[in-house]
């Protein structure tokens, strides 16, 4: 079965929608940053910078109707 994921340019999302996707991702992933503890706001900032650098992309899965963050290919 073909993948139903499509990439959504983060710049086309409202600030509120993008932040909700990032917050949900961080909460779900339980991101481990090693020896340094980062606040939730710092984690959000890190993800935004990764999106801006093109290291991470927003994807939408049409089957489950959910968004996710994935490393860019």
For each residue, the residues with C-beta under 8 A, 3 or more apart:
1:
2:
3:
4: 61 62 63
5: 59 60 61 62 68 70
6: 59 60 62
7: 57 58 59 60
8: 12 13 57 58 59 60 67
9: 12 13 58
10: 13 18 51 57 58
11:
12: 8 9
13: 8 9 10 17 18 21 58
14: 17 18
15: 18 19
16: 19 20
17: 13 14 20 21
18: 10 13 14 15 21 22 48 51 58
19: 15 16 22 23 44
20: 16 17 23 24
21: 13 17 18 24 25 58 67 68 69
22: 18 19 25 26 44 47 48 69
23: 19 20 26 27 40 44
24: 20 21 27 28
25: 21 22 28 29 47 68 69
26: 22 23 29 31 40 43 44 47
27: 23 24 30
28: 24 25
29: 25 26
30: 27
31: 26 43
32:
33: 36 37 38 43
34:
35:
36: 33
37: 33
38: 33 42 43 46
39: 42 43
40: 23 26 43 44
41: 44 45
42: 38 39 45 46
43: 26 31 33 38 39 40 46 47
44: 19 22 23 26 40 41 47 48
45: 41 42 48 49
46: 38 42 43 49 50
47: 22 25 26 43 44 50 51 56 69
48: 18 22 44 45 51 52
49: 45 46 52 53
50: 46 47 53 55 56
51: 10 18 47 48 54 55 56 57 58 69
52: 48 49
53: 49 50
54: 51 57 72
55: 50 51 71 72
56: 47 50 51 69 70 71 72
57: 7 8 10 51 54 69 70 71 72
58: 7 8 9 10 13 18 21 51 67 68 69
59: 5 6 7 8 67 68 69 70
60: 5 6 7 8 65 66 67
61: 4 5 64 65 66 67 68
62: 4 5 6 65
63: 4
64: 61
65: 60 61 62
66: 60 61
67: 8 21 58 59 60 61
68: 5 21 25 58 59 61
69: 21 22 25 47 51 56 57 58 59
70: 5 56 57 59
71: 55 56 57
72: 54 55 56 57
73:
